[in-house]
Amino acid sequence: MALVDAAIARRAAQLADTGLAGYKANAHGFLTFLAQMGDQLDEPPKVVRTDELAVEVYWRAPNLSKQRIVGRRDTLLLPTDIEYHQDHLAIVQNNFPSIIRLGNGDEVQDVPHPLSAAGRAAYDFAATDSFTMRTIDRTFEVIEVKVRPKDDRKPRAVGAVYLDKSNGVVVRMAFSFTRAALKDDQLEDVSVILENGLVAGRFWLPRRQEIEIRRTGSWMDFPVRGIIRGRWEVTDAEVLEPQPALFYAGPEVVSLPEPQLKNFKFSGDILASLPGDVTLSADDDVRRVQEEARALVRAEALARTQRTVPSARGISDILRVNRVEGIALGGGIARAFGGGFVAAAGGRYGVSDHAIKQQWSVGWQRADGSGVSLAGYNDFREAGDEAEVSRIRNSIAAQEFGTDLTDPFAVRGVALTWDAGVQWGNRWKLTAAREHESPLGVHAQPASGRYAPTLNVTNLDVSRVSLDVTRTSASPILGFSVRYAANVTYRRIQEPRSLGNVELGRVSLSAHAERSFGTDRLVLHTTAAALSGVRIDAAFPQYDVAFGGPVTAPGYDFHSLRGRAGISQHLEWQTTVAQIPVALGRFGRSSVRLALAPWVQLTAVDGRPADSQSRGFFPSVGIGAISLFDVLRVDIGRGLNNGRWTFAFDVTRDLWPIL
């Protein structure tokens, strides 16, 4: 506490050293707006807009600051009219004033600084670690001091400050905020990291800064998140006689006229210059700040405001078309209670089958995403390991042309799920369920063509235990951004045609890897599955490894390649062939990229003994075209082993979770 008191006294004097009258530095930063989608919001976020800024930084004792934006360029990859708050366009001086505000008070407001007179009484402090820094002629011992609020129901910071043991000067700050500090209900969390560097062997001045602001929607529980990431590097710091006091009059952050901003010479392409970890699911430093905040305070103090909201995980939960239900209308409601308890219920009515499907769940969840839930359902489940098309594309094709690329069957049951949260870079889920499976019939009529029959599923009573593992780590593997989902399932089946129970095991893997080479990109996608058990040749088509369609085997009919085991490997090279400038009205200007993606794919299936046509290797070749902000994709392909030409048109897979 003596060290904390020294730090508070040092900041109250507003002088890090009596010899520091002023300084000048240059700051180079990226301000990036990203969108993230996926059931657990673990998928890598997609860049929507990036601004690169060059700022001249001036400071004069005791507390005068002026920052002048001298260079700015941006790139818009998806239409958005987002406007950043002025304080996001510059660095934080003096490690924040005594009252912390962000977003001009619209994001974080009126939080007492831990190292202020008010903070001394508002926080608990604990020295938890130390390290030594050495220069040519000096040694510094730095103490890590954890900070947590005495009352976490009030607007407070949560995290750690790193102090020079000899004089209490701030070397680093890393913190998040309690729920009460966040002014916008849509804010999920705000994380800030400020690092100082030693200048002239005496003065700790800003060196690196990072801020992350995450928002999620509040109308529906669509799995969509907006992220603002600011990254700053401060260089060329010089201790010098300050500018006259009049220079600091007016707003702290000012900007040169736009023509002069555009004349600033940045190096390289803006997207190529973007820090590599910006597009990852979570930066490791920010994740540590969030995890430490959860460890220091109650989870409820960081949780979003609890209320009842309409519930839908995607547009197709509201409206869809398939050959069983015809047009199906649905919706639901979700309620988050105090203490991490949540409940949800939903349903859907098929116009053609005149049947109601429903689901309900109750559960308890920690702020880190781990928890337990109990669910009941009477709904459809789809056979196969990968969706072949987006639901919205499938609905249009099913309604107009009778092309329904789903294999549904009915499932009624209850399931208990334990979500272990993120461990070792993966999310782990264990589910135990008791279910009844039954066939479905075709009830709808398309506008043209005719529907294929549904799966010939036998009525089964099934006990199931499943383990799902999903990669969430931000760390690349051999330069590749990698994500995967693996499943291991054990089933004990009571089947009327057999004399006893049937035990089946099944494993599956879906993996996606990308690596950039300049503006080009290498993309790999793998789907694999295998079935094991005493009676794997029994007629359980819903458990088959089933390939065929735009994703698992282009150029072959939907799920026409069926068997006990199989793997499908896709390899493509995406290269930009044109950048077309477009005006987007109030959204600004952008350029529409046209990329060509030649690809090859090999699918191997171990078919059943009675079906030799589904055994062997099934290669495919083709080319794709990606455009309209990388949202739309067209593919033409050919199956080379008794396959055919196919044409596929869809939105890119990044958008499938909300469609």
C-alpha positions as CSV (number, residue, x, y, z in Angstrom):
1,M,0.0,0.0,0.0
2,A,3.0,2.3,0.5
3,L,3.8,1.8,-3.2
4,V,0.2,2.5,-4.2
5,D,0.2,5.6,-2.1
6,A,3.4,6.7,-3.8
7,A,1.8,6.1,-7.2
8,I,-1.3,8.1,-6.2
9,A,0.9,11.0,-5.0
10,R,3.0,10.9,-8.1
11,R,-0.1,11.1,-10.4
12,A,-1.7,13.8,-8.2
13,A,1.4,16.0,-8.9
14,Q,0.9,15.4,-12.6
15,L,4.7,15.2,-13.0
16,A,6.5,11.9,-13.6
17,D,9.8,13.7,-13.0
18,T,10.6,17.3,-12.2
19,G,12.8,17.3,-15.3
20,L,10.0,16.5,-17.6
21,A,8.5,19.8,-18.9
22,G,7.2,18.4,-22.1
23,Y,7.6,15.9,-24.9
24,K,6.7,15.2,-28.5
25,A,6.1,11.8,-30.2
26,N,4.6,10.1,-33.2
27,A,1.8,7.6,-32.9
28,H,0.9,5.1,-35.6
29,G,-2.4,3.2,-35.2
30,F,-5.0,1.0,-36.7
31,L,-8.7,1.3,-35.8
32,T,-10.6,-1.8,-37.0
33,F,-14.2,-2.7,-37.0
34,L,-14.9,-6.4,-37.2
35,A,-18.0,-8.7,-37.3
36,Q,-17.9,-12.1,-35.6
37,M,-20.4,-14.9,-36.1
38,G,-20.9,-18.5,-35.0
39,D,-22.8,-20.4,-32.5
40,Q,-20.3,-19.8,-29.7
41,L,-18.9,-16.6,-31.3
42,D,-15.6,-18.4,-31.6
43,E,-15.2,-18.1,-35.3
44,P,-12.5,-15.6,-36.5
45,P,-14.1,-12.2,-37.0
46,K,-14.3,-10.6,-40.4
47,V,-12.9,-7.2,-41.1
48,V,-15.6,-4.7,-42.0
49,R,-13.6,-1.5,-42.0
50,T,-10.0,-0.5,-41.1
51,D,-8.6,3.0,-40.5
52,E,-4.9,3.6,-40.4
53,L,-3.8,6.8,-38.6
54,A,-0.7,8.9,-38.1
55,V,-0.8,11.3,-35.1
56,E,1.6,13.9,-33.7
57,V,1.5,13.8,-29.9
58,Y,2.4,16.8,-27.7
59,W,2.4,17.0,-23.9
60,R,3.2,19.8,-21.5
61,A,3.4,19.7,-17.7
62,P,1.4,19.5,-15.7
63,N,-1.5,18.1,-17.7
64,L,-1.8,19.7,-21.1
65,S,-2.2,17.5,-24.2
66,K,-2.6,18.1,-27.9
67,Q,-2.8,15.4,-30.6
68,R,-2.9,16.2,-34.3
69,I,-4.0,13.7,-36.9
70,V,-1.7,14.2,-39.8
71,G,-2.4,11.1,-41.9
72,R,-5.5,8.9,-42.3
73,R,-6.6,6.2,-44.8
74,D,-9.3,3.6,-44.6
75,T,-10.7,0.7,-46.4
76,L,-14.3,-0.4,-46.3
77,L,-14.8,-4.2,-46.9
78,L,-18.5,-4.3,-46.1
79,P,-21.1,-1.5,-46.1
80,T,-21.2,0.3,-42.7
81,D,-21.8,3.8,-41.6
82,I,-19.9,3.4,-38.3
83,E,-18.4,6.6,-36.8
84,Y,-15.7,6.3,-34.2
85,H,-15.7,8.5,-31.1
86,Q,-13.0,11.2,-31.2
87,D,-11.0,9.7,-28.4
88,H,-10.6,6.5,-30.3
89,L,-8.6,8.4,-32.9
90,A,-5.7,9.2,-30.6
91,I,-3.7,7.7,-27.7
92,V,-4.4,7.9,-24.0
93,Q,-2.2,10.4,-22.2
94,N,-1.1,10.3,-18.5
95,N,-2.5,6.7,-18.2
96,F,-6.0,8.3,-18.0
97,P,-7.1,11.2,-15.8
98,S,-8.5,10.7,-12.3
99,I,-11.9,9.9,-13.8
100,I,-11.9,7.4,-16.7
101,R,-14.1,7.9,-19.7
102,L,-14.1,6.2,-23.0
103,G,-16.1,6.9,-26.2
104,N,-16.6,10.5,-25.0
105,G,-18.5,9.0,-22.0
106,D,-20.9,6.9,-24.2
107,E,-19.0,3.7,-23.5
108,V,-17.4,4.1,-20.1
109,Q,-18.2,7.0,-17.8
110,D,-17.2,8.2,-14.4
111,V,-15.0,5.4,-13.3
112,P,-12.5,6.4,-10.6
113,H,-8.9,5.7,-11.5
114,P,-7.4,3.1,-9.2
115,L,-4.4,5.4,-8.7
116,S,-6.4,8.5,-7.6
117,A,-7.5,9.8,-4.3
118,A,-11.0,8.4,-4.8
119,G,-9.6,5.1,-6.1
120,R,-7.6,4.6,-2.9
121,A,-10.9,4.1,-1.0
122,A,-12.8,2.4,-3.9
123,Y,-10.5,-0.5,-4.6
124,D,-8.6,-3.3,-3.0
125,F,-5.0,-3.8,-4.0
126,A,-2.7,-6.8,-3.9
127,A,0.9,-7.2,-5.0
128,T,1.0,-10.5,-6.9
129,D,4.1,-10.6,-9.0
130,S,7.3,-8.7,-9.9
131,F,10.0,-8.6,-12.7
132,T,13.2,-6.8,-13.4
133,M,14.0,-4.6,-16.3
134,R,17.6,-3.7,-17.1
135,T,19.1,-1.0,-19.4
136,I,22.8,-0.2,-20.0
137,D,23.2,1.7,-16.8
138,R,20.1,1.1,-14.7
139,T,17.9,-1.7,-13.2
140,F,14.2,-1.3,-12.5
141,E,12.1,-3.6,-10.4
142,V,8.5,-3.6,-11.4
143,I,5.6,-4.8,-9.1
144,E,2.4,-6.1,-10.5
145,V,-0.5,-4.9,-8.4
146,K,-4.0,-6.5,-8.9
147,V,-6.9,-4.1,-8.5
148,R,-10.5,-5.0,-7.8
149,P,-13.4,-2.8,-6.6
150,K,-14.6,-3.0,-3.0
151,D,-18.2,-2.8,-4.4
152,D,-18.4,-4.4,-7.8
153,R,-22.0,-3.2,-8.4
154,K,-20.6,0.3,-8.9
155,P,-18.8,1.7,-12.0
156,R,-15.2,0.4,-11.5
157,A,-12.1,-0.8,-13.2
158,V,-10.8,-4.4,-12.7
159,G,-7.4,-5.6,-13.6
160,A,-3.7,-4.7,-12.8
161,V,-1.3,-1.9,-12.7
162,Y,2.5,-2.4,-12.9
163,L,4.5,0.1,-10.9
164,D,8.2,1.0,-10.7
165,K,9.1,0.0,-7.1
166,S,11.5,2.9,-6.6
167,N,9.0,5.7,-7.2
168,G,5.5,4.4,-8.0
169,V,5.6,5.4,-11.7
170,V,3.2,3.5,-13.9
171,V,4.9,1.1,-16.3
172,R,1.8,-0.7,-17.5
173,M,-1.9,-0.9,-17.0
174,A,-4.3,-3.7,-18.1
175,F,-7.9,-3.6,-17.1
176,S,-11.5,-4.2,-17.9
177,F,-14.7,-2.7,-16.3
178,T,-17.7,-3.8,-14.2
179,R,-21.1,-4.0,-15.9
180,A,-22.2,-0.8,-14.0
181,A,-19.4,1.1,-15.8
182,L,-20.6,0.3,-19.3
183,K,-23.2,2.9,-20.4
184,D,-24.6,1.0,-23.4
185,D,-26.7,-2.1,-22.8
186,Q,-25.3,-3.7,-26.0
187,L,-21.7,-3.5,-24.7
188,E,-20.4,-6.9,-23.8
189,D,-17.0,-5.8,-22.4
190,V,-14.3,-3.1,-22.8
191,S,-10.6,-4.0,-22.3
192,V,-7.7,-1.5,-22.2
193,I,-3.9,-2.1,-22.2
194,L,-1.5,0.8,-21.8
195,E,2.3,0.2,-21.9
196,N,4.9,2.8,-21.3
197,G,8.5,2.8,-22.4
198,L,11.6,4.4,-21.0
199,V,12.7,7.6,-22.7
200,A,16.1,9.3,-22.1
201,G,16.7,6.8,-19.4
202,R,14.4,8.5,-16.9
203,F,10.8,9.0,-18.2
204,W,8.1,6.4,-18.6
205,L,6.1,7.6,-21.7
206,P,3.4,5.9,-23.8
207,R,4.9,3.2,-26.0
208,R,2.1,0.7,-26.9
209,Q,-1.7,0.9,-26.4
210,E,-4.5,-1.5,-27.1
211,I,-8.3,-1.2,-26.7
212,E,-11.0,-3.7,-27.5
213,I,-14.7,-2.9,-27.4
214,R,-17.2,-5.8,-28.0
215,R,-20.9,-5.4,-28.6
216,T,-23.6,-8.0,-29.2
217,G,-27.2,-7.4,-30.4
218,S,-30.0,-7.0,-27.9
219,W,-33.1,-7.7,-30.1
220,M,-32.6,-11.3,-31.0
221,D,-30.0,-13.7,-29.7
222,F,-28.5,-14.0,-33.2
223,P,-24.8,-15.2,-32.8
224,V,-23.3,-11.9,-34.0
225,R,-20.8,-9.6,-32.4
226,G,-19.3,-6.3,-33.4
227,I,-15.7,-5.6,-32.3
228,I,-13.7,-2.4,-32.4
229,R,-10.0,-3.0,-32.0
230,G,-7.5,-0.1,-31.6
231,R,-3.8,-0.7,-31.8
232,W,-1.2,2.0,-31.3
233,E,2.6,2.1,-31.4
234,V,4.2,5.3,-30.1
235,T,7.7,6.1,-31.4
236,D,10.3,8.9,-31.8
237,A,9.5,10.3,-28.3
238,E,11.7,13.4,-27.5
239,V,11.9,15.2,-24.3
240,L,12.0,18.9,-25.2
241,E,10.8,22.4,-24.3
242,P,7.0,22.3,-24.7
243,Q,4.9,24.4,-27.0
244,P,3.4,27.6,-25.7
245,A,0.3,27.1,-23.5
246,L,-1.9,28.7,-26.2
247,F,-0.9,25.8,-28.5
248,Y,-2.9,23.4,-26.3
249,A,-6.1,25.5,-26.3
250,G,-9.3,24.0,-27.7
251,P,-10.0,20.3,-28.3
252,E,-7.3,17.8,-27.4
253,V,-7.6,15.9,-30.7
254,V,-7.6,17.9,-34.0
255,S,-7.1,16.9,-37.6
256,L,-5.5,18.3,-40.7
257,P,-7.8,19.0,-43.6
258,E,-8.8,15.9,-45.5
259,P,-6.7,16.6,-48.6
260,Q,-3.6,16.8,-46.4
261,L,-4.5,13.6,-44.6
262,K,-4.6,11.8,-47.9
263,N,-1.2,13.1,-48.9
264,F,0.4,11.4,-45.9
265,K,2.7,8.6,-47.1
266,F,1.8,5.3,-45.4
267,S,3.9,2.3,-46.3
268,G,2.4,-0.7,-48.1
269,D,-1.2,-1.8,-48.5
270,I,-3.4,-1.0,-45.5
271,L,-4.7,-4.6,-45.2
272,A,-1.2,-6.1,-45.6
273,S,0.0,-3.7,-42.9
274,L,-2.7,-4.6,-40.4
275,P,-1.3,-6.5,-37.4
276,G,-1.8,-10.2,-38.0
277,D,-3.6,-10.9,-34.7
278,V,-6.3,-8.3,-35.4
279,T,-8.5,-10.8,-37.3
280,L,-8.2,-13.5,-34.7
281,S,-11.0,-14.5,-32.4
282,A,-9.4,-12.9,-29.4
283,D,-6.0,-11.3,-28.8
284,D,-4.0,-13.2,-26.1
285,D,-3.3,-10.0,-24.1
286,V,-6.9,-8.9,-24.2
287,R,-8.1,-12.5,-23.3
288,R,-5.8,-12.5,-20.2
289,V,-7.3,-9.1,-19.1
290,Q,-10.8,-10.5,-19.4
291,E,-9.9,-13.8,-17.6
292,E,-8.2,-11.9,-14.8
293,A,-11.2,-9.6,-14.4
294,R,-13.5,-12.6,-14.0
295,A,-11.1,-14.1,-11.4
296,L,-11.0,-10.8,-9.4
297,V,-14.8,-10.1,-9.2
298,R,-18.1,-11.9,-9.2
299,A,-19.2,-13.1,-12.6
300,E,-22.4,-11.1,-12.2
301,A,-20.5,-7.9,-11.9
302,L,-19.3,-8.4,-15.5
303,A,-22.5,-9.9,-17.0
304,R,-24.8,-7.9,-19.3
305,T,-28.1,-6.5,-18.1
306,Q,-30.6,-9.3,-17.7
307,R,-33.9,-9.2,-19.6
308,T,-36.3,-11.2,-21.7
309,V,-35.7,-11.0,-25.5
310,P,-37.1,-12.7,-28.6
311,S,-35.0,-15.7,-29.5
312,A,-33.7,-16.9,-32.8
313,R,-30.3,-18.2,-33.7
314,G,-30.7,-17.4,-37.4
315,I,-33.1,-16.0,-40.0
316,S,-34.2,-19.6,-40.9
317,D,-35.5,-20.1,-37.3
318,I,-38.1,-17.5,-38.3
319,L,-38.9,-18.6,-41.9
320,R,-37.7,-21.6,-43.9
321,V,-38.9,-24.0,-46.6
322,N,-38.2,-27.7,-46.9
323,R,-39.9,-30.8,-48.4
324,V,-41.3,-32.0,-45.1
325,E,-42.8,-28.8,-43.7
326,G,-43.2,-26.7,-46.8
327,I,-43.2,-23.1,-45.4
328,A,-42.3,-23.2,-41.7
329,L,-42.8,-20.2,-39.4
330,G,-41.1,-20.1,-36.0
331,G,-39.7,-18.1,-33.1
332,G,-38.9,-18.2,-29.5
333,I,-38.1,-16.3,-26.3
334,A,-35.1,-16.3,-24.0
335,R,-34.7,-15.0,-20.4
336,A,-31.5,-14.4,-18.5
337,F,-32.0,-14.4,-14.7
338,G,-29.6,-13.3,-12.0
339,G,-26.8,-15.6,-10.9
340,G,-26.1,-16.8,-14.4
341,F,-29.4,-18.8,-14.8
342,V,-31.0,-18.7,-18.3
343,A,-34.0,-20.2,-19.9
344,A,-35.3,-20.4,-23.5
345,A,-38.2,-21.9,-25.4
346,G,-39.0,-21.9,-29.1
347,G,-41.2,-23.5,-31.7
348,R,-42.0,-23.8,-35.4
349,Y,-45.1,-24.7,-37.4
350,G,-45.1,-26.3,-40.8
351,V,-47.8,-25.2,-43.2
352,S,-47.7,-28.5,-45.2
353,D,-47.2,-31.1,-42.4
354,H,-49.4,-29.2,-40.0
355,A,-47.1,-30.1,-37.1
356,I,-45.6,-28.1,-34.3
357,K,-41.9,-28.6,-33.4
358,Q,-40.6,-27.2,-30.1
359,Q,-37.5,-26.9,-28.0
360,W,-36.9,-25.7,-24.4
361,S,-33.8,-25.4,-22.2
362,V,-32.8,-24.2,-18.8
363,G,-29.3,-23.7,-17.6
364,W,-26.6,-22.0,-15.6
365,Q,-23.7,-20.2,-17.2
366,R,-20.6,-18.5,-15.9
367,A,-19.2,-15.3,-17.4
368,D,-16.5,-17.3,-19.1
369,G,-19.1,-19.4,-21.0
370,S,-18.8,-22.6,-19.0
371,G,-22.0,-24.1,-17.4
372,V,-24.6,-26.8,-17.5
373,S,-28.0,-27.0,-19.3
374,L,-31.0,-29.3,-19.6
375,A,-32.9,-29.3,-22.9
376,G,-36.0,-31.0,-24.2
377,Y,-37.0,-31.1,-27.9
378,N,-39.3,-32.5,-30.5
379,D,-37.7,-31.4,-33.7
380,F,-35.8,-32.4,-36.8
381,R,-32.2,-33.4,-37.0
382,E,-30.2,-33.6,-40.3
383,A,-28.0,-36.5,-41.3
384,G,-24.5,-35.8,-42.5
385,D,-21.5,-34.1,-41.1
386,E,-21.5,-30.8,-43.1
387,A,-24.3,-28.5,-44.4
388,E,-24.0,-28.4,-48.1
389,V,-25.6,-25.0,-48.6
390,S,-26.8,-22.1,-46.5
391,R,-30.4,-22.4,-45.1
392,I,-31.6,-19.4,-46.9
393,R,-30.3,-20.7,-50.3
394,N,-31.8,-24.1,-49.5
395,S,-35.2,-22.5,-48.8
396,I,-35.2,-20.7,-52.1
397,A,-34.1,-23.7,-54.1
398,A,-36.6,-26.0,-52.3
399,Q,-39.5,-23.7,-52.9
400,E,-38.8,-22.8,-56.5
401,F,-37.1,-25.9,-57.9
402,G,-37.7,-28.8,-55.6
403,T,-34.0,-29.0,-54.6
404,D,-33.8,-29.6,-50.9
405,L,-30.2,-30.4,-49.9
406,T,-31.1,-31.6,-46.4
407,D,-31.7,-35.1,-44.9
408,P,-34.1,-34.6,-42.0
409,F,-35.4,-37.1,-39.6
410,A,-37.5,-36.6,-36.4
411,V,-35.9,-36.6,-32.9
412,R,-37.8,-36.4,-29.6
413,G,-35.8,-36.4,-26.3
414,V,-34.0,-34.7,-23.5
415,A,-30.3,-33.9,-23.1
416,L,-28.0,-32.8,-20.3
417,T,-25.0,-30.8,-21.5
418,W,-21.9,-29.8,-19.5
419,D,-20.0,-27.0,-21.2
420,A,-16.4,-26.8,-19.8
421,G,-15.7,-23.5,-21.6
422,V,-12.4,-22.8,-23.2
423,Q,-9.6,-25.1,-22.1
424,W,-6.2,-25.5,-23.9
425,G,-7.5,-23.3,-26.7
426,N,-10.6,-25.5,-27.3
427,R,-14.2,-25.4,-26.2
428,W,-15.3,-28.7,-24.7
429,K,-18.9,-29.9,-24.4
430,L,-20.2,-33.2,-23.0
431,T,-23.8,-34.3,-23.7
432,A,-25.8,-37.2,-22.4
433,A,-29.2,-37.7,-24.1
434,R,-32.2,-40.1,-24.3
435,E,-33.9,-39.9,-27.6
436,H,-36.5,-41.4,-30.0
437,E,-35.8,-41.2,-33.7
438,S,-38.4,-41.7,-36.4
439,P,-38.8,-41.1,-40.2
440,L,-40.4,-38.1,-41.9
441,G,-42.5,-37.9,-45.0
442,V,-42.7,-35.5,-47.9
443,H,-45.7,-33.2,-47.5
444,A,-44.8,-30.1,-49.5
445,Q,-45.1,-29.4,-53.3
446,P,-42.5,-27.1,-54.9
447,A,-43.3,-24.5,-57.6
448,S,-41.5,-26.6,-60.2
449,G,-39.9,-30.1,-60.2
450,R,-40.4,-32.6,-57.5
451,Y,-38.8,-33.5,-54.2
452,A,-36.7,-36.5,-53.5
453,P,-37.9,-38.9,-50.8
454,T,-36.7,-38.5,-47.2
455,L,-34.4,-41.0,-45.4
456,N,-35.9,-44.4,-44.7
457,V,-35.3,-44.2,-40.9
458,T,-36.4,-46.9,-38.5
459,N,-38.2,-46.0,-35.3
460,L,-35.4,-46.2,-32.7
461,D,-34.9,-45.6,-29.0
462,V,-31.4,-44.3,-28.5
463,S,-29.2,-43.5,-25.5
464,R,-26.4,-41.1,-26.6
465,V,-23.2,-39.7,-25.1
466,S,-21.3,-37.1,-27.2
467,L,-18.1,-35.0,-26.8
468,D,-17.7,-31.9,-28.9
469,V,-14.4,-30.1,-29.2
470,T,-14.2,-26.8,-31.1
471,R,-10.9,-24.9,-31.6
472,T,-11.0,-21.3,-30.3
473,S,-7.3,-20.5,-29.9
474,A,-6.0,-17.3,-31.5
475,S,-2.6,-18.8,-32.2
476,P,-1.8,-19.7,-35.8
477,I,-0.5,-23.2,-36.8
478,L,2.4,-23.1,-39.3
479,G,1.2,-19.7,-40.4
480,F,-2.4,-20.9,-41.0
481,S,-5.5,-19.6,-39.3
482,V,-7.1,-22.9,-38.3
483,R,-10.5,-23.7,-36.9
484,Y,-12.1,-27.1,-36.4
485,A,-15.0,-29.0,-34.8
486,A,-14.6,-32.6,-33.7
487,N,-17.3,-34.9,-32.4
488,V,-17.1,-38.4,-30.7
489,T,-20.4,-40.1,-30.1
490,Y,-21.4,-43.4,-28.5
491,R,-25.0,-44.7,-29.1
492,R,-26.8,-47.6,-27.5
493,I,-29.8,-48.4,-29.8
494,Q,-32.9,-50.4,-29.0
495,E,-34.1,-51.5,-32.4
496,P,-37.3,-53.6,-32.8
497,R,-35.9,-55.7,-35.7
498,S,-32.9,-56.9,-33.6
499,L,-32.8,-59.4,-30.8
500,G,-30.7,-57.2,-28.6
501,N,-29.2,-53.8,-28.2
502,V,-26.9,-52.3,-30.9
503,E,-23.8,-50.3,-29.9
504,L,-22.4,-47.8,-32.3
505,G,-19.5,-45.4,-32.2
506,R,-19.0,-42.5,-34.5
507,V,-16.3,-39.8,-34.9
508,S,-16.3,-36.8,-37.2
509,L,-14.1,-33.8,-37.9
510,S,-14.6,-30.6,-39.9
511,A,-11.5,-28.4,-40.3
512,H,-10.8,-25.2,-42.1
513,A,-7.4,-23.6,-42.6
514,E,-6.4,-20.4,-44.5
515,R,-3.1,-18.7,-45.1
516,S,-2.5,-15.4,-46.9
517,F,0.3,-14.8,-49.4
518,G,0.1,-11.1,-50.1
519,T,-3.3,-10.5,-51.5
520,D,-3.7,-14.2,-52.4
521,R,-4.9,-16.9,-50.1
522,L,-4.5,-20.7,-49.8
523,V,-7.6,-22.4,-48.4
524,L,-7.9,-26.0,-47.1
525,H,-11.1,-27.6,-45.9
526,T,-11.4,-31.2,-44.6
527,T,-14.4,-33.3,-43.7
528,A,-13.9,-36.8,-42.2
529,A,-16.1,-39.3,-40.4
530,A,-16.1,-43.0,-39.4
531,L,-18.6,-45.4,-38.0
532,S,-17.7,-48.4,-35.8
533,G,-19.6,-51.2,-34.1
534,V,-20.7,-54.8,-34.3
535,R,-23.6,-54.0,-36.6
536,I,-22.3,-51.0,-38.7
537,D,-23.8,-52.6,-41.8
538,A,-27.3,-52.4,-40.3
539,A,-29.8,-50.0,-41.9
540,F,-29.2,-46.9,-39.9
541,P,-28.9,-44.3,-42.7
542,Q,-29.0,-41.3,-40.4
543,Y,-25.6,-42.3,-39.0
544,D,-23.9,-43.0,-42.4
545,V,-20.9,-41.1,-43.6
546,A,-22.7,-39.2,-46.4
547,F,-20.9,-37.1,-48.9
548,G,-22.1,-35.4,-52.1
549,G,-23.0,-31.8,-52.7
550,P,-21.3,-28.4,-53.1
551,V,-19.2,-28.8,-49.9
552,T,-18.3,-32.5,-49.4
553,A,-18.2,-33.7,-53.0
554,P,-18.9,-31.2,-55.8
555,G,-20.0,-32.7,-59.0
556,Y,-21.8,-35.6,-57.3
557,D,-25.5,-35.9,-56.3
558,F,-26.5,-34.9,-52.8
559,H,-25.4,-37.6,-50.3
560,S,-25.0,-40.1,-53.1
561,L,-21.6,-41.3,-51.6
562,R,-22.5,-43.2,-48.5
563,G,-20.6,-45.6,-46.3
564,R,-18.9,-46.5,-43.1
565,A,-16.0,-44.1,-43.3
566,G,-14.8,-41.3,-45.6
567,I,-12.8,-38.2,-46.0
568,S,-13.1,-35.2,-48.2
569,Q,-10.2,-32.8,-48.8
570,H,-10.7,-29.4,-50.6
571,L,-7.8,-27.2,-51.8
572,E,-8.1,-23.9,-53.5
573,W,-6.1,-20.8,-54.3
574,Q,-7.9,-17.5,-54.1
575,T,-6.4,-14.7,-56.2
576,T,-7.7,-11.1,-56.7
577,V,-8.1,-10.2,-60.3
578,A,-9.9,-6.9,-60.0
579,Q,-10.7,-4.1,-57.6
580,I,-13.7,-2.2,-58.7
581,P,-14.3,1.2,-57.0
582,V,-17.9,1.9,-55.9
583,A,-19.7,4.7,-54.2
584,L,-22.0,3.5,-51.3
585,G,-23.8,6.8,-50.5
586,R,-23.8,7.4,-46.8
587,F,-21.7,4.3,-46.2
588,G,-18.8,6.0,-48.0
589,R,-16.6,4.6,-50.8
590,S,-15.1,1.2,-51.2
591,S,-13.8,-1.2,-53.8
592,V,-15.5,-4.5,-54.7
593,R,-12.9,-7.3,-55.0
594,L,-13.3,-9.9,-57.7
595,A,-11.4,-13.0,-56.8
596,L,-11.1,-16.3,-58.7
597,A,-10.6,-19.5,-56.8
598,P,-9.5,-22.6,-58.8
599,W,-9.9,-25.7,-56.7
600,V,-9.4,-29.4,-56.6
601,Q,-11.1,-31.9,-54.3
602,L,-10.8,-35.5,-53.5
603,T,-13.4,-37.6,-51.7
604,A,-12.7,-41.1,-50.5
605,V,-15.5,-43.4,-49.2
606,D,-15.5,-46.9,-47.7
607,G,-18.9,-48.0,-48.9
608,R,-21.0,-50.8,-47.6
609,P,-20.3,-54.3,-49.1
610,A,-23.6,-54.2,-50.9
611,D,-23.0,-50.9,-52.5
612,S,-19.8,-50.9,-54.6
613,Q,-20.7,-47.7,-56.4
614,S,-20.1,-45.7,-53.2
615,R,-16.7,-47.2,-52.6
616,G,-13.5,-45.6,-53.9
617,F,-12.1,-42.2,-54.8
618,F,-14.2,-39.4,-56.2
619,P,-12.2,-36.4,-57.5
620,S,-13.6,-33.1,-58.5
621,V,-12.2,-29.9,-60.2
622,G,-13.6,-26.5,-60.6
623,I,-13.3,-22.8,-60.2
624,G,-15.1,-20.3,-58.0
625,A,-15.7,-16.5,-58.2
626,I,-16.0,-14.4,-55.1
627,S,-17.3,-10.8,-55.1
628,L,-19.6,-8.2,-53.6
629,F,-17.6,-7.6,-50.5
630,D,-16.7,-11.4,-50.4
631,V,-20.3,-12.2,-49.6
632,L,-21.4,-14.0,-52.8
633,R,-19.7,-17.0,-54.4
634,V,-20.4,-18.8,-57.6
635,D,-18.8,-22.2,-58.3
636,I,-18.6,-24.4,-61.4
637,G,-17.3,-27.9,-60.9
638,R,-17.1,-31.4,-62.4
639,G,-17.0,-34.8,-60.7
640,L,-14.5,-36.9,-62.5
641,N,-15.6,-40.4,-61.4
642,N,-19.0,-40.8,-63.1
643,G,-19.9,-37.3,-61.8
644,R,-21.4,-34.4,-63.7
645,W,-21.1,-30.7,-64.2
646,T,-22.6,-28.7,-61.3
647,F,-23.3,-25.0,-60.7
648,A,-23.5,-23.5,-57.2
649,F,-24.5,-20.0,-56.1
650,D,-24.5,-19.1,-52.4
651,V,-23.4,-16.6,-49.8
652,T,-20.0,-17.3,-48.3
653,R,-19.8,-19.7,-45.4
654,D,-19.0,-17.0,-42.9
655,L,-22.6,-15.8,-43.0
656,W,-24.2,-19.3,-42.8
657,P,-24.6,-19.2,-39.0
658,I,-27.1,-16.3,-39.1
659,L,-28.9,-17.4,-42.2
